[in-house]
Amino acid sequence: MATSHAIHLCRETVDLVFDMGGASALSLSNPLQRILRDVRAHSLHAAYACDVNLETCGRVQLGLPSNMFFV
């Protein structure tokens, strides 16, 4: 749960920095566009889905069975 939350915060931060970079951040020569793509690709992995991880953590803490196959 902590890892998915940290990745969510990283993605929000990179999005904010990218937005502040303006249109030049879209240039292939600008490292921001690569950083944005890498962080977004990493954050889209199913293991880091914040909503799913929060639900699973709550279920486990309440003594309910996990709804995830790999936990």
PDB file with SEQRES, HELIX, SHEET and CRYST1 records, atoms N, CA, C and O in Angstrom:
SEQRES   1 A   71  MET ALA THR SER HIS ALA ILE HIS LEU CYS ARG GLU THR          
SEQRES   2 A   71  VAL ASP LEU VAL PHE ASP MET GLY GLY ALA SER ALA LEU          
SEQRES   3 A   71  SER LEU SER ASN PRO LEU GLN ARG ILE LEU ARG ASP VAL          
SEQRES   4 A   71  ARG ALA HIS SER LEU HIS ALA ALA TYR ALA CYS ASP VAL          
SEQRES   5 A   71  ASN LEU GLU THR CYS GLY ARG VAL GLN LEU GLY LEU PRO          
SEQRES   6 A   71  SER ASN MET PHE PHE VAL                                      
HELIX    1 AA1 ALA A    2  MET A   20  1                                  19    
HELIX    2 AA2 GLY A   22  LEU A   26  5                                   5    
HELIX    3 AA3 PRO A   31  SER A   43  1                                  13    
HELIX    4 AA4 ALA A   46  TYR A   48  5                                   3    
HELIX    5 AA5 CYS A   50  GLN A   61  1                                  12    
CRYST1    1.000    1.000    1.000  90.00  90.00  90.00 P 1           1          
ATOM      1  N   MET A   1       0.825  -1.180   0.000  1.00  0.00           N  
ATOM      2  CA  MET A   1       0.000   0.000   0.000  1.00  0.00           C  
ATOM      3  C   MET A   1       0.872   1.248   0.000  1.00  0.00           C  
ATOM      4  O   MET A   1       0.589   2.203  -0.723  1.00  0.00           O  
ATOM      5  N   ALA A   2       1.923   1.246   0.800  1.00  0.00           N  
ATOM      6  CA  ALA A   2       2.800   2.418   0.862  1.00  0.00           C  
ATOM      7  C   ALA A   2       3.510   2.650  -0.463  1.00  0.00           C  
ATOM      8  O   ALA A   2       3.701   3.792  -0.880  1.00  0.00           O  
ATOM      9  N   THR A   3       3.898   1.564  -1.124  1.00  0.00           N  
ATOM     10  CA  THR A   3       4.583   1.699  -2.408  1.00  0.00           C  
ATOM     11  C   THR A   3       3.655   2.286  -3.462  1.00  0.00           C  
ATOM     12  O   THR A   3       4.060   3.175  -4.211  1.00  0.00           O  
ATOM     13  N   SER A   4       2.426   1.807  -3.533  1.00  0.00           N  
ATOM     14  CA  SER A   4       1.497   2.337  -4.530  1.00  0.00           C  
ATOM     15  C   SER A   4       1.174   3.806  -4.247  1.00  0.00           C  
ATOM     16  O   SER A   4       0.997   4.593  -5.177  1.00  0.00           O  
ATOM     17  N   HIS A   5       1.099   4.170  -2.984  1.00  0.00           N  
ATOM     18  CA  HIS A   5       0.846   5.568  -2.631  1.00  0.00           C  
ATOM     19  C   HIS A   5       2.047   6.442  -3.023  1.00  0.00           C  
ATOM     20  O   HIS A   5       1.868   7.541  -3.548  1.00  0.00           O  
ATOM     21  N   ALA A   6       3.252   5.961  -2.772  1.00  0.00           N  
ATOM     22  CA  ALA A   6       4.454   6.711  -3.130  1.00  0.00           C  
ATOM     23  C   ALA A   6       4.545   6.905  -4.644  1.00  0.00           C  
ATOM     24  O   ALA A   6       4.899   7.988  -5.110  1.00  0.00           O  
ATOM     25  N   ILE A   7       4.230   5.873  -5.404  1.00  0.00           N  
ATOM     26  CA  ILE A   7       4.268   5.983  -6.860  1.00  0.00           C  
ATOM     27  C   ILE A   7       3.193   6.949  -7.346  1.00  0.00           C  
ATOM     28  O   ILE A   7       3.418   7.702  -8.294  1.00  0.00           O  
ATOM     29  N   HIS A   8       2.040   6.931  -6.712  1.00  0.00           N  
ATOM     30  CA  HIS A   8       0.973   7.876  -7.053  1.00  0.00           C  
ATOM     31  C   HIS A   8       1.447   9.316  -6.820  1.00  0.00           C  
ATOM     32  O   HIS A   8       1.212  10.190  -7.654  1.00  0.00           O  
ATOM     33  N   LEU A   9       2.110   9.556  -5.697  1.00  0.00           N  
ATOM     34  CA  LEU A   9       2.620  10.899  -5.406  1.00  0.00           C  
ATOM     35  C   LEU A   9       3.717  11.305  -6.383  1.00  0.00           C  
ATOM     36  O   LEU A   9       3.786  12.465  -6.789  1.00  0.00           O  
ATOM     37  N   CYS A  10       4.572  10.364  -6.761  1.00  0.00           N  
ATOM     38  CA  CYS A  10       5.620  10.651  -7.749  1.00  0.00           C  
ATOM     39  C   CYS A  10       5.001  11.045  -9.079  1.00  0.00           C  
ATOM     40  O   CYS A  10       5.449  11.992  -9.726  1.00  0.00           O  
ATOM     41  N   ARG A  11       3.973  10.317  -9.482  1.00  0.00           N  
ATOM     42  CA  ARG A  11       3.322  10.637 -10.758  1.00  0.00           C  
ATOM     43  C   ARG A  11       2.695  12.022 -10.710  1.00  0.00           C  
ATOM     44  O   ARG A  11       2.809  12.782 -11.671  1.00  0.00           O  
ATOM     45  N   GLU A  12       2.037  12.360  -9.615  1.00  0.00           N  
ATOM     46  CA  GLU A  12       1.448  13.698  -9.487  1.00  0.00           C  
ATOM     47  C   GLU A  12       2.520  14.774  -9.557  1.00  0.00           C  
ATOM     48  O   GLU A  12       2.322  15.813 -10.188  1.00  0.00           O  
ATOM     49  N   THR A  13       3.650  14.529  -8.911  1.00  0.00           N  
ATOM     50  CA  THR A  13       4.743  15.500  -8.904  1.00  0.00           C  
ATOM     51  C   THR A  13       5.321  15.685 -10.305  1.00  0.00           C  
ATOM     52  O   THR A  13       5.533  16.815 -10.745  1.00  0.00           O  
ATOM     53  N   VAL A  14       5.574  14.590 -11.001  1.00  0.00           N  
ATOM     54  CA  VAL A  14       6.117  14.667 -12.358  1.00  0.00           C  
ATOM     55  C   VAL A  14       5.124  15.356 -13.283  1.00  0.00           C  
ATOM     56  O   VAL A  14       5.533  16.143 -14.136  1.00  0.00           O  
ATOM     57  N   ASP A  15       3.835  15.083 -13.138  1.00  0.00           N  
ATOM     58  CA  ASP A  15       2.819  15.764 -13.944  1.00  0.00           C  
ATOM     59  C   ASP A  15       2.864  17.271 -13.709  1.00  0.00           C  
ATOM     60  O   ASP A  15       2.767  18.052 -14.655  1.00  0.00           O  
ATOM     61  N   LEU A  16       3.009  17.676 -12.464  1.00  0.00           N  
ATOM     62  CA  LEU A  16       3.061  19.098 -12.128  1.00  0.00           C  
ATOM     63  C   LEU A  16       4.293  19.757 -12.745  1.00  0.00           C  
ATOM     64  O   LEU A  16       4.190  20.832 -13.335  1.00  0.00           O  
ATOM     65  N   VAL A  17       5.454  19.120 -12.611  1.00  0.00           N  
ATOM     66  CA  VAL A  17       6.689  19.665 -13.181  1.00  0.00           C  
ATOM     67  C   VAL A  17       6.577  19.733 -14.706  1.00  0.00           C  
ATOM     68  O   VAL A  17       6.999  20.711 -15.324  1.00  0.00           O  
ATOM     69  N   PHE A  18       6.009  18.694 -15.299  1.00  0.00           N  
ATOM     70  CA  PHE A  18       5.829  18.672 -16.746  1.00  0.00           C  
ATOM     71  C   PHE A  18       4.924  19.816 -17.196  1.00  0.00           C  
ATOM     72  O   PHE A  18       5.219  20.492 -18.181  1.00  0.00           O  
ATOM     73  N   ASP A  19       3.829  20.031 -16.478  1.00  0.00           N  
ATOM     74  CA  ASP A  19       2.920  21.129 -16.820  1.00  0.00           C  
ATOM     75  C   ASP A  19       3.607  22.483 -16.727  1.00  0.00           C  
ATOM     76  O   ASP A  19       3.346  23.372 -17.539  1.00  0.00           O  
ATOM     77  N   MET A  20       4.481  22.643 -15.745  1.00  0.00           N  
ATOM     78  CA  MET A  20       5.204  23.902 -15.598  1.00  0.00           C  
ATOM     79  C   MET A  20       6.250  24.084 -16.693  1.00  0.00           C  
ATOM     80  O   MET A  20       6.706  25.201 -16.938  1.00  0.00           O  
ATOM     81  N   GLY A  21       6.629  22.993 -17.352  1.00  0.00           N  
ATOM     82  CA  GLY A  21       7.612  23.073 -18.424  1.00  0.00           C  
ATOM     83  C   GLY A  21       7.061  23.682 -19.697  1.00  0.00           C  
ATOM     84  O   GLY A  21       7.825  24.035 -20.595  1.00  0.00           O  
ATOM     85  N   GLY A  22       5.757  23.810 -19.789  1.00  0.00           N  
ATOM     86  CA  GLY A  22       5.145  24.406 -20.968  1.00  0.00           C  
ATOM     87  C   GLY A  22       5.254  23.503 -22.189  1.00  0.00           C  
ATOM     88  O   GLY A  22       5.537  22.310 -22.078  1.00  0.00           O  
ATOM     89  N   ALA A  23       5.025  24.098 -23.356  1.00  0.00           N  
ATOM     90  CA  ALA A  23       5.028  23.334 -24.602  1.00  0.00           C  
ATOM     91  C   ALA A  23       6.401  22.763 -24.917  1.00  0.00           C  
ATOM     92  O   ALA A  23       6.501  21.731 -25.580  1.00  0.00           O  
ATOM     93  N   SER A  24       7.452  23.410 -24.457  1.00  0.00           N  
ATOM     94  CA  SER A  24       8.806  22.905 -24.750  1.00  0.00           C  
ATOM     95  C   SER A  24       9.070  21.564 -24.069  1.00  0.00           C  
ATOM     96  O   SER A  24       9.984  20.842 -24.467  1.00  0.00           O  
ATOM     97  N   ALA A  25       8.292  21.226 -23.059  1.00  0.00           N  
ATOM     98  CA  ALA A  25       8.467  19.938 -22.387  1.00  0.00           C  
ATOM     99  C   ALA A  25       8.096  18.775 -23.304  1.00  0.00           C  
ATOM    100  O   ALA A  25       8.480  17.636 -23.040  1.00  0.00           O  
ATOM    101  N   LEU A  26       7.356  19.049 -24.378  1.00  0.00           N  
ATOM    102  CA  LEU A  26       6.965  18.005 -25.325  1.00  0.00           C  
ATOM    103  C   LEU A  26       8.073  17.661 -26.321  1.00  0.00           C  
ATOM    104  O   LEU A  26       8.004  16.638 -27.002  1.00  0.00           O  
ATOM    105  N   SER A  27       9.071  18.500 -26.400  1.00  0.00           N  
ATOM    106  CA  SER A  27      10.159  18.269 -27.348  1.00  0.00           C  
ATOM    107  C   SER A  27      10.921  16.994 -27.008  1.00  0.00           C  
ATOM    108  O   SER A  27      11.206  16.730 -25.840  1.00  0.00           O  
ATOM    109  N   LEU A  28      11.251  16.201 -28.032  1.00  0.00           N  
ATOM    110  CA  LEU A  28      11.980  14.956 -27.795  1.00  0.00           C  
ATOM    111  C   LEU A  28      13.367  15.202 -27.198  1.00  0.00           C  
ATOM    112  O   LEU A  28      13.935  14.310 -26.569  1.00  0.00           O  
ATOM    113  N   SER A  29      13.906  16.385 -27.389  1.00  0.00           N  
ATOM    114  CA  SER A  29      15.219  16.689 -26.818  1.00  0.00           C  
ATOM    115  C   SER A  29      15.140  17.100 -25.346  1.00  0.00           C  
ATOM    116  O   SER A  29      16.167  17.217 -24.677  1.00  0.00           O  
ATOM    117  N   ASN A  30      13.931  17.317 -24.846  1.00  0.00           N  
ATOM    118  CA  ASN A  30      13.739  17.708 -23.454  1.00  0.00           C  
ATOM    119  C   ASN A  30      13.629  16.446 -22.585  1.00  0.00           C  
ATOM    120  O   ASN A  30      12.775  15.595 -22.834  1.00  0.00           O  
ATOM    121  N   PRO A  31      14.486  16.328 -21.576  1.00  0.00           N  
ATOM    122  CA  PRO A  31      14.432  15.126 -20.732  1.00  0.00           C  
ATOM    123  C   PRO A  31      13.118  14.972 -19.963  1.00  0.00           C  
ATOM    124  O   PRO A  31      12.803  13.869 -19.515  1.00  0.00           O  
ATOM    125  N   LEU A  32      12.353  16.037 -19.800  1.00  0.00           N  
ATOM    126  CA  LEU A  32      11.087  15.941 -19.072  1.00  0.00           C  
ATOM    127  C   LEU A  32      10.094  15.002 -19.750  1.00  0.00           C  
ATOM    128  O   LEU A  32       9.370  14.274 -19.071  1.00  0.00           O  
ATOM    129  N   GLN A  33      10.052  15.011 -21.084  1.00  0.00           N  
ATOM    130  CA  GLN A  33       9.086  14.151 -21.758  1.00  0.00           C  
ATOM    131  C   GLN A  33       9.423  12.689 -21.540  1.00  0.00           C  
ATOM    132  O   GLN A  33       8.520  11.861 -21.419  1.00  0.00           O  
ATOM    133  N   ARG A  34      10.712  12.352 -21.487  1.00  0.00           N  
ATOM    134  CA  ARG A  34      11.108  10.962 -21.234  1.00  0.00           C  
ATOM    135  C   ARG A  34      10.795  10.567 -19.795  1.00  0.00           C  
ATOM    136  O   ARG A  34      10.312   9.465 -19.535  1.00  0.00           O  
ATOM    137  N   ILE A  35      11.072  11.472 -18.867  1.00  0.00           N  
ATOM    138  CA  ILE A  35      10.782  11.207 -17.450  1.00  0.00           C  
ATOM    139  C   ILE A  35       9.286  10.995 -17.263  1.00  0.00           C  
ATOM    140  O   ILE A  35       8.868  10.073 -16.563  1.00  0.00           O  
ATOM    141  N   LEU A  36       8.480  11.850 -17.889  1.00  0.00           N  
ATOM    142  CA  LEU A  36       7.025  11.717 -17.776  1.00  0.00           C  
ATOM    143  C   LEU A  36       6.564  10.366 -18.311  1.00  0.00           C  
ATOM    144  O   LEU A  36       5.778   9.676 -17.662  1.00  0.00           O  
ATOM    145  N   ARG A  37       7.047   9.986 -19.487  1.00  0.00           N  
ATOM    146  CA  ARG A  37       6.633   8.705 -20.064  1.00  0.00           C  
ATOM    147  C   ARG A  37       7.058   7.535 -19.190  1.00  0.00           C  
ATOM    148  O   ARG A  37       6.289   6.594 -18.996  1.00  0.00           O  
ATOM    149  N   ASP A  38       8.287   7.588 -18.656  1.00  0.00           N  
ATOM    150  CA  ASP A  38       8.779   6.485 -17.824  1.00  0.00           C  
ATOM    151  C   ASP A  38       7.973   6.356 -16.532  1.00  0.00           C  
ATOM    152  O   ASP A  38       7.595   5.253 -16.138  1.00  0.00           O  
ATOM    153  N   VAL A  39       7.714   7.487 -15.877  1.00  0.00           N  
ATOM    154  CA  VAL A  39       6.969   7.453 -14.610  1.00  0.00           C  
ATOM    155  C   VAL A  39       5.533   6.993 -14.851  1.00  0.00           C  
ATOM    156  O   VAL A  39       4.990   6.211 -14.071  1.00  0.00           O  
ATOM    157  N   ARG A  40       4.925   7.475 -15.922  1.00  0.00           N  
ATOM    158  CA  ARG A  40       3.548   7.053 -16.216  1.00  0.00           C  
ATOM    159  C   ARG A  40       3.485   5.567 -16.549  1.00  0.00           C  
ATOM    160  O   ARG A  40       2.579   4.864 -16.100  1.00  0.00           O  
ATOM    161  N   ALA A  41       4.446   5.090 -17.334  1.00  0.00           N  
ATOM    162  CA  ALA A  41       4.459   3.664 -17.678  1.00  0.00           C  
ATOM    163  C   ALA A  41       4.608   2.814 -16.424  1.00  0.00           C  
ATOM    164  O   ALA A  41       3.930   1.797 -16.277  1.00  0.00           O  
ATOM    165  N   HIS A  42       5.486   3.222 -15.525  1.00  0.00           N  
ATOM    166  CA  HIS A  42       5.698   2.479 -14.286  1.00  0.00           C  
ATOM    167  C   HIS A  42       4.444   2.517 -13.405  1.00  0.00           C  
ATOM    168  O   HIS A  42       4.062   1.507 -12.814  1.00  0.00           O  
ATOM    169  N   SER A  43       3.816   3.679 -13.325  1.00  0.00           N  
ATOM    170  CA  SER A  43       2.662   3.824 -12.438  1.00  0.00           C  
ATOM    171  C   SER A  43       1.420   3.104 -12.958  1.00  0.00           C  
ATOM    172  O   SER A  43       0.473   2.893 -12.201  1.00  0.00           O  
ATOM    173  N   LEU A  44       1.407   2.728 -14.223  1.00  0.00           N  
ATOM    174  CA  LEU A  44       0.248   2.036 -14.786  1.00  0.00           C  
ATOM    175  C   LEU A  44       0.260   0.535 -14.519  1.00  0.00           C  
ATOM    176  O   LEU A  44      -0.701  -0.157 -14.855  1.00  0.00           O  
ATOM    177  N   HIS A  45       1.316   0.032 -13.930  1.00  0.00           N  
ATOM    178  CA  HIS A  45       1.386  -1.394 -13.622  1.00  0.00           C  
ATOM    179  C   HIS A  45       0.292  -1.731 -12.610  1.00  0.00           C  
ATOM    180  O   HIS A  45       0.045  -0.972 -11.673  1.00  0.00           O  
ATOM    181  N   ALA A  46      -0.348  -2.861 -12.808  1.00  0.00           N  
ATOM    182  CA  ALA A  46      -1.475  -3.250 -11.956  1.00  0.00           C  
ATOM    183  C   ALA A  46      -1.103  -3.350 -10.480  1.00  0.00           C  
ATOM    184  O   ALA A  46      -1.944  -3.111  -9.614  1.00  0.00           O  
ATOM    185  N   ALA A  47       0.139  -3.699 -10.188  1.00  0.00           N  
ATOM    186  CA  ALA A  47       0.557  -3.850  -8.790  1.00  0.00           C  
ATOM    187  C   ALA A  47       0.540  -2.525  -8.033  1.00  0.00           C  
ATOM    188  O   ALA A  47       0.548  -2.512  -6.802  1.00  0.00           O  
ATOM    189  N   TYR A  48       0.518  -1.408  -8.767  1.00  0.00           N  
ATOM    190  CA  TYR A  48       0.571  -0.103  -8.114  1.00  0.00           C  
ATOM    191  C   TYR A  48      -0.743   0.658  -8.186  1.00  0.00           C  
ATOM    192  O   TYR A  48      -0.763   1.867  -7.957  1.00  0.00           O  
ATOM    193  N   ALA A  49      -1.840  -0.021  -8.497  1.00  0.00           N  
ATOM    194  CA  ALA A  49      -3.146   0.630  -8.563  1.00  0.00           C  
ATOM    195  C   ALA A  49      -3.573   1.005  -7.145  1.00  0.00           C  
ATOM    196  O   ALA A  49      -3.881   0.139  -6.325  1.00  0.00           O  
ATOM    197  N   CYS A  50      -3.586   2.283  -6.879  1.00  0.00           N  
ATOM    198  CA  CYS A  50      -3.855   2.781  -5.520  1.00  0.00           C  
ATOM    199  C   CYS A  50      -5.208   2.309  -4.983  1.00  0.00           C  
ATOM    200  O   CYS A  50      -5.296   1.835  -3.850  1.00  0.00           O  
ATOM    201  N   ASP A  51      -6.246   2.435  -5.783  1.00  0.00           N  
ATOM    202  CA  ASP A  51      -7.584   2.062  -5.312  1.00  0.00           C  
ATOM    203  C   ASP A  51      -7.652   0.582  -4.950  1.00  0.00           C  
ATOM    204  O   ASP A  51      -8.215   0.211  -3.920  1.00  0.00           O  
ATOM    205  N   VAL A  52      -7.082  -0.249  -5.793  1.00  0.00           N  
ATOM    206  CA  VAL A  52      -7.112  -1.696  -5.539  1.00  0.00           C  
ATOM    207  C   VAL A  52      -6.306  -2.033  -4.288  1.00  0.00           C  
ATOM    208  O   VAL A  52      -6.747  -2.829  -3.459  1.00  0.00           O  
ATOM    209  N   ASN A  53      -5.132  -1.431  -4.150  1.00  0.00           N  
ATOM    210  CA  ASN A  53      -4.290  -1.709  -2.985  1.00  0.00           C  
ATOM    211  C   ASN A  53      -4.920  -1.217  -1.689  1.00  0.00           C  
ATOM    212  O   ASN A  53      -4.813  -1.879  -0.656  1.00  0.00           O  
ATOM    213  N   LEU A  54      -5.571  -0.068  -1.733  1.00  0.00           N  
ATOM    214  CA  LEU A  54      -6.247   0.434  -0.530  1.00  0.00           C  
ATOM    215  C   LEU A  54      -7.393  -0.490  -0.128  1.00  0.00           C  
ATOM    216  O   LEU A  54      -7.583  -0.780   1.053  1.00  0.00           O  
ATOM    217  N   GLU A  55      -8.154  -0.948  -1.120  1.00  0.00           N  
ATOM    218  CA  GLU A  55      -9.255  -1.868  -0.820  1.00  0.00           C  
ATOM    219  C   GLU A  55      -8.722  -3.169  -0.228  1.00  0.00           C  
ATOM    220  O   GLU A  55      -9.256  -3.667   0.763  1.00  0.00           O  
ATOM    221  N   THR A  56      -7.680  -3.713  -0.827  1.00  0.00           N  
ATOM    222  CA  THR A  56      -7.110  -4.973  -0.351  1.00  0.00           C  
ATOM    223  C   THR A  56      -6.574  -4.821   1.064  1.00  0.00           C  
ATOM    224  O   THR A  56      -6.793  -5.695   1.903  1.00  0.00           O  
ATOM    225  N   CYS A  57      -5.879  -3.733   1.338  1.00  0.00           N  
ATOM    226  CA  CYS A  57      -5.348  -3.494   2.685  1.00  0.00           C  
ATOM    227  C   CYS A  57      -6.490  -3.402   3.700  1.00  0.00           C  
ATOM    228  O   CYS A  57      -6.404  -3.978   4.785  1.00  0.00           O  
ATOM    229  N   GLY A  58      -7.547  -2.685   3.354  1.00  0.00           N  
ATOM    230  CA  GLY A  58      -8.708  -2.576   4.252  1.00  0.00           C  
ATOM    231  C   GLY A  58      -9.362  -3.917   4.500  1.00  0.00           C  
ATOM    232  O   GLY A  58      -9.746  -4.222   5.629  1.00  0.00           O  
ATOM    233  N   ARG A  59      -9.494  -4.727   3.453  1.00  0.00           N  
ATOM    234  CA  ARG A  59     -10.104  -6.046   3.604  1.00  0.00           C  
ATOM    235  C   ARG A  59      -9.276  -6.923   4.539  1.00  0.00           C  
ATOM    236  O   ARG A  59      -9.823  -7.600   5.409  1.00  0.00           O  
ATOM    237  N   VAL A  60      -7.978  -6.910   4.360  1.00  0.00           N  
ATOM    238  CA  VAL A  60      -7.100  -7.732   5.197  1.00  0.00           C  
ATOM    239  C   VAL A  60      -7.149  -7.259   6.650  1.00  0.00           C  
ATOM    240  O   VAL A  60      -7.188  -8.079   7.567  1.00  0.00           O  
ATOM    241  N   GLN A  61      -7.147  -5.937   6.863  1.00  0.00           N  
ATOM    242  CA  GLN A  61      -7.197  -5.413   8.225  1.00  0.00           C  
ATOM    243  C   GLN A  61      -8.528  -5.739   8.913  1.00  0.00           C  
ATOM    244  O   GLN A  61      -8.585  -5.847  10.138  1.00  0.00           O  
ATOM    245  N   LEU A  62      -9.579  -5.893   8.135  1.00  0.00           N  
ATOM    246  CA  LEU A  62     -10.879  -6.247   8.703  1.00  0.00           C  
ATOM    247  C   LEU A  62     -11.083  -7.757   8.815  1.00  0.00           C  
ATOM    248  O   LEU A  62     -12.139  -8.217   9.250  1.00  0.00           O  
ATOM    249  N   GLY A  63     -10.074  -8.517   8.423  1.00  0.00           N  
ATOM    250  CA  GLY A  63     -10.163  -9.968   8.518  1.00  0.00           C  
ATOM    251  C   GLY A  63     -10.909 -10.622   7.370  1.00  0.00           C  
ATOM    252  O   GLY A  63     -11.247 -11.804   7.441  1.00  0.00           O  
ATOM    253  N   LEU A  64     -11.167  -9.870   6.319  1.00  0.00           N  
ATOM    254  CA  LEU A  64     -11.844 -10.408   5.143  1.00  0.00           C  
ATOM    255  C   LEU A  64     -10.809 -10.999   4.189  1.00  0.00           C  
ATOM    256  O   LEU A  64      -9.635 -10.634   4.245  1.00  0.00           O  
ATOM    257  N   PRO A  65     -11.230 -11.896   3.328  1.00  0.00           N  
ATOM    258  CA  PRO A  65     -10.268 -12.444   2.361  1.00  0.00           C  
ATOM    259  C   PRO A  65      -9.838 -11.388   1.347  1.00  0.00           C  
ATOM    260  O   PRO A  65     -10.611 -10.506   0.971  1.00  0.00           O  
ATOM    261  N   SER A  66      -8.610 -11.501   0.924  1.00  0.00           N  
ATOM    262  CA  SER A  66      -8.087 -10.575  -0.085  1.00  0.00           C  
ATOM    263  C   SER A  66      -8.780 -10.840  -1.405  1.00  0.00           C  
ATOM    264  O   SER A  66      -9.117 -11.981  -1.723  1.00  0.00           O  
ATOM    265  N   ASN A  67      -8.989  -9.789  -2.169  1.00  0.00           N  
ATOM    266  CA  ASN A  67      -9.612  -9.940  -3.480  1.00  0.00           C  
ATOM    267  C   ASN A  67      -8.565  -9.984  -4.594  1.00  0.00           C  
ATOM    268  O   ASN A  67      -8.901  -9.847  -5.771  1.00  0.00           O  
ATOM    269  N   MET A  68      -7.306 -10.175  -4.226  1.00  0.00           N  
ATOM    270  CA  MET A  68      -6.220 -10.231  -5.200  1.00  0.00           C  
ATOM    271  C   MET A  68      -5.662 -11.648  -5.250  1.00  0.00           C  
ATOM    272  O   MET A  68      -5.521 -12.301  -4.215  1.00  0.00           O  
ATOM    273  N   PHE A  69      -5.352 -12.112  -6.423  1.00  0.00           N  
ATOM    274  CA  PHE A  69      -4.866 -13.465  -6.595  1.00  0.00           C  
ATOM    275  C   PHE A  69      -3.415 -13.644  -6.154  1.00  0.00           C  
ATOM    276  O   PHE A  69      -3.027 -14.729  -5.722  1.00  0.00           O  
ATOM    277  N   PHE A  70      -2.616 -12.585  -6.260  1.00  0.00           N  
ATOM    278  CA  PHE A  70      -1.196 -12.724  -5.980  1.00  0.00           C  
ATOM    279  C   PHE A  70      -0.805 -12.286  -4.571  1.00  0.00           C  
ATOM    280  O   PHE A  70       0.383 -12.185  -4.265  1.00  0.00           O  
ATOM    281  N   VAL A  71      -1.791 -12.026  -3.707  1.00  0.00           N  
ATOM    282  CA  VAL A  71      -1.488 -11.646  -2.314  1.00  0.00           C  
ATOM    283  C   VAL A  71      -1.729 -12.833  -1.421  1.00  0.00           C  
ATOM    284  O   VAL A  71      -1.539 -12.742  -0.209  1.00  0.00           O  
TER     285      VAL A  71                                                      
END                                                                             
